[in-house]
Amino acid sequence: MAKLIGGLGTSHVPSIAAAIDKGLRDTPDWKPFFDGYVPGQEWVREHKPDVAVVIFNDHGNSFFLDKVPTFAVGCAEEYKPVDEGWGPRAIPPFRGAVDFSWHLVDTMVESRFDPMICQEIEVDHGIQVPMELFWGRPAAWPVKVVPIFVNVIQYPIPLPSRCYELGRVLRKAIESYDSDERFVVLGTGGLSHQLQGARAGFVNPTADRAFLRDIATDPDTLAAMSREKYVELFGSEGAELMMWLVMRGAMDRDVEVRHTHYFVPASMTGAGMIVLENKAAGDGRQAA
Amino acid sequence: MQIIFLPGLLCDGSVWAAQVEALRTVADVALADFSTQNSITAMAETALALREGPLVVVGHSMGARVALEMVRLAPGRVERLALLDTGAHPRREGEEASRQVMLDLADTQGMAALADRWLPPMVHEARVGDAALMEPLRAMVLRSTPEQHRRQIRALLDRPDARPLLPTITCPTLVMVGRQDRWSPLAQHEEIAAAIPGAKLVVIEDSGHMSPVEQPGAVTDALVEWLGLAPALRAAAHGRRTAMDTDGQDDGIPDRIPDIPLFDRKRSLRGYRLNKMAMGLAKPENRDAFRADEGAYLDRFGLSPEEKSAVMSRDWREMVRLGGNLFFILKISAVDPVRITEIGAHQAGMDHDAFLRERLGKK
C-alpha cells in the first residue's frame, strides 16, 4: 500500500512567485524568507516523495463566483499553470496522479465527503507557489500532484473541523491505495493577512507563531476553533490557514516537527513553513 | 479584545459612556452592573460571567476593588487591568460610622439629599457648580435606591484587604487618578502602582475622583494608548463610512465581525458584476480593450455609474464597499500597476509609509 511520509505546511502568497520571477530571491526583503525554506527543500530531496497532495484554494482563476465548489478534487493527467493576468509564468505543467485522484474521490464519497470532480482545470498560485518553494524550478516536476481545492473565499466557507476530518479521509485513501508510492500532503495558505477593509494590512505574528506550534502539538484545538475566530486572529484572508488542518488530519496525532520557518511580512502576509513526520516514521526515513 | 468596565458606588454604566463609545468600534465592550450584590466577591463573579475567555478589566473606585477581586479569583483570565481612583486597603477606623451617616441620610431624606451631600466632594472643586457635569451625576444617583446603596456600603465595609495581592499581579496594569481626587488621593495610587510589578501610573489633570466623566477625553486617550488601539481606531474612523458600512443602500445589516468585510452572500451579490469585470482582465484581449476604452469595457459588464466611477478613479476602498473582493479586483493592477500595499494603505486610510510601518512592522 502507498505510504504517507510527511506533512508540509506553507504560505502561498502570490508575491513570492513574483519575487522569484523578478530574480529578487537574494534581495534584503526576500532573502531571509527564501533561506528559511532551504531545510524544507532538503527534506523533500532526501525523502523523494512520488506524489504530492496539495490542498489550496483557487482565487477566481479557475472557479469564478458563478460556480463555487466547497471541496473539489483534480482528476486530470496534467494541470497547466493559469495566467492570472500578469502573463504566463515559466514553470512546467504539473503531472497528475489520475488513478489515485479517482481512488481519493471514491474514498471521500464513501466517507460522506462529496467533492466536485475536475478532469480539466488550470491551477493558480495557490499550488504553484508551494511547489516552487519546496521543489524549486525544475525542468519537470519530480512529483505527481493531486490538487484538492477548498473554498475559503465565498461564505459559507467550510468549518475548520471539517477540513481536519477531510484530512483523516485523505489518510485513509492513501493507506488503502494499492501502490508502493510515497506521498506527502501539503496544507497551504496563510498565515495572518487581511487584504480588504479598514483592517487591511493586519498581521498577527504572535498568533502565527502559536499556530506553527499548535498545528504540531494541539491540532484538535485548532480544529475546534470557529471560522470567526480564525478571521479575528489571522485576518479575513488568513482564515485560509484552516487548509493546513487537512494536512494535519492526514498525519498521526503524534508528530515530529522537522523544520519550521516564519517570516513577516512577505508582501502583506505573515508567511511560514512546517515539515512534519509521523512519530513512528523512523523506518520511512531510513528507507529514503 | 474583550473589555469589561466596572462602575463604582452609586454609579452605573453612564460613567463609562465616553470610553465605551470610543472603544466599542474596535473591541467587544461590556458594562458590569453592581446594583444587586452585597459583596465585592459577588460583584467580581458577576463581572467574570459577562464574557468567556481573557478580559481587559477597567474599574473605577469600588469597581477597581472589584477588578482586583477578579484578579484574585481568576488570575488567568485578566490579561490587562486598569484601576482608576481607588484603594487597596481594608476598612479604616471610623469608616463604618461615616458611611452610616450617608445611609441614614438616604433613609430619612431620600436619594436627592444623598446626592447633594455625596457628590460635591467627589469632583474637582472648580466643577461643583458645573451643571453639565453635575446634573447627569445627580440623575445617576437618583436612579439608585437606598437599598442598593446599603448593599454596596455593606460590600465596601466587608471588602478584602487587596494589598497582599498587589505584588502577585503579573498582567500589565494601569493605575490612573485625578490629580485633585480628594476621596482617594494621588499618594494612595503611587503606593498601589509601586506595589504592582511594572504598573504604569497616569495622573489625569484637572480632575477629582470622577475622572471618567470629569475628563472623559483624557481618560479615554490614556486607555486607548495603553491598550495599543490607536491605529485600529484610526482605521475604524475611516472604515465606518466605507467597507463595513452598508450605507443605507443595502439591507442595513452590519457585517458580522466589525471592520472585516467577509465575502458573504450580501457582498457576493452586490459585487458580482464588478468582480466579473475585473476577472475578465485575466485575458489579454480584455486588458487591451480596457486600455483602449475603459468606460466601454466597464459598460460591457453592466456596471452602475457608481461602480464605474469607483473603478475609473481606482478607489479601492469604494470598490470593496460596493462588494469588490481584492482577489478579483486586484486584476485591475495587471493593467494599471499598483502595489498591493498601496491598495492596503488606501483602504486603511493611511499614508503608505505609515501603513508599512504600523501595520506590517516594516522598519
HADDOCK unambig.tbl for C-alpha pairs under 7 A between the chains (distance, minus, plus):
assign (segid A and resid 59 and name CA) (segid B and resid 327 and name CA) 6.09 0.50 0.50
assign (segid A and resid 60 and name CA) (segid B and resid 328 and name CA) 6.59 0.50 0.50
assign (segid A and resid 83 and name CA) (segid B and resid 282 and name CA) 6.99 0.50 0.50
assign (segid A and resid 84 and name CA) (segid B and resid 282 and name CA) 5.43 0.50 0.50
assign (segid A and resid 85 and name CA) (segid B and resid 281 and name CA) 6.37 0.50 0.50
assign (segid A and resid 85 and name CA) (segid B and resid 282 and name CA) 3.86 0.50 0.50
assign (segid A and resid 85 and name CA) (segid B and resid 283 and name CA) 6.35 0.50 0.50
assign (segid A and resid 85 and name CA) (segid B and resid 331 and name CA) 6.49 0.50 0.50
assign (segid A and resid 85 and name CA) (segid B and resid 334 and name CA) 5.93 0.50 0.50
assign (segid A and resid 86 and name CA) (segid B and resid 334 and name CA) 5.62 0.50 0.50
assign (segid A and resid 153 and name CA) (segid B and resid 263 and name CA) 6.61 0.50 0.50
assign (segid A and resid 154 and name CA) (segid B and resid 263 and name CA) 5.60 0.50 0.50
assign (segid A and resid 154 and name CA) (segid B and resid 264 and name CA) 6.16 0.50 0.50
assign (segid A and resid 155 and name CA) (segid B and resid 263 and name CA) 5.92 0.50 0.50
assign (segid A and resid 155 and name CA) (segid B and resid 264 and name CA) 4.67 0.50 0.50
assign (segid A and resid 155 and name CA) (segid B and resid 265 and name CA) 6.76 0.50 0.50
assign (segid A and resid 156 and name CA) (segid B and resid 264 and name CA) 6.89 0.50 0.50
assign (segid A and resid 195 and name CA) (segid B and resid 326 and name CA) 6.47 0.50 0.50
assign (segid A and resid 195 and name CA) (segid B and resid 344 and name CA) 6.38 0.50 0.50
assign (segid A and resid 196 and name CA) (segid B and resid 261 and name CA) 6.94 0.50 0.50
assign (segid A and resid 196 and name CA) (segid B and resid 326 and name CA) 6.39 0.50 0.50
assign (segid A and resid 197 and name CA) (segid B and resid 243 and name CA) 5.22 0.50 0.50
assign (segid A and resid 197 and name CA) (segid B and resid 259 and name CA) 6.47 0.50 0.50
assign (segid A and resid 197 and name CA) (segid B and resid 260 and name CA) 6.00 0.50 0.50
assign (segid A and resid 197 and name CA) (segid B and resid 261 and name CA) 5.98 0.50 0.50
assign (segid A and resid 197 and name CA) (segid B and resid 317 and name CA) 6.99 0.50 0.50
assign (segid A and resid 197 and name CA) (segid B and resid 320 and name CA) 6.95 0.50 0.50
assign (segid A and resid 197 and name CA) (segid B and resid 347 and name CA) 5.85 0.50 0.50
assign (segid A and resid 197 and name CA) (segid B and resid 348 and name CA) 6.98 0.50 0.50
assign (segid A and resid 198 and name CA) (segid B and resid 235 and name CA) 5.40 0.50 0.50
assign (segid A and resid 198 and name CA) (segid B and resid 236 and name CA) 6.24 0.50 0.50
assign (segid A and resid 198 and name CA) (segid B and resid 238 and name CA) 6.99 0.50 0.50
assign (segid A and resid 198 and name CA) (segid B and resid 239 and name CA) 4.92 0.50 0.50
assign (segid A and resid 198 and name CA) (segid B and resid 243 and name CA) 6.66 0.50 0.50
assign (segid A and resid 198 and name CA) (segid B and resid 259 and name CA) 5.85 0.50 0.50
assign (segid A and resid 198 and name CA) (segid B and resid 347 and name CA) 5.47 0.50 0.50
assign (segid A and resid 198 and name CA) (segid B and resid 348 and name CA) 4.52 0.50 0.50
assign (segid A and resid 199 and name CA) (segid B and resid 235 and name CA) 6.65 0.50 0.50
assign (segid A and resid 199 and name CA) (segid B and resid 259 and name CA) 6.04 0.50 0.50
assign (segid A and resid 199 and name CA) (segid B and resid 260 and name CA) 6.78 0.50 0.50
assign (segid A and resid 199 and name CA) (segid B and resid 348 and name CA) 6.20 0.50 0.50
assign (segid A and resid 200 and name CA) (segid B and resid 344 and name CA) 5.22 0.50 0.50
assign (segid A and resid 200 and name CA) (segid B and resid 347 and name CA) 6.53 0.50 0.50
assign (segid A and resid 200 and name CA) (segid B and resid 348 and name CA) 5.94 0.50 0.50
assign (segid A and resid 201 and name CA) (segid B and resid 344 and name CA) 5.88 0.50 0.50
assign (segid A and resid 201 and name CA) (segid B and resid 359 and name CA) 5.49 0.50 0.50
assign (segid A and resid 201 and name CA) (segid B and resid 360 and name CA) 6.32 0.50 0.50
assign (segid A and resid 202 and name CA) (segid B and resid 359 and name CA) 5.91 0.50 0.50
assign (segid A and resid 203 and name CA) (segid B and resid 360 and name CA) 6.54 0.50 0.50
assign (segid A and resid 236 and name CA) (segid B and resid 260 and name CA) 6.57 0.50 0.50
assign (segid A and resid 236 and name CA) (segid B and resid 262 and name CA) 6.60 0.50 0.50
assign (segid A and resid 265 and name CA) (segid B and resid 360 and name CA) 6.10 0.50 0.50
assign (segid A and resid 268 and name CA) (segid B and resid 341 and name CA) 6.61 0.50 0.50
assign (segid A and resid 268 and name CA) (segid B and resid 360 and name CA) 6.71 0.50 0.50
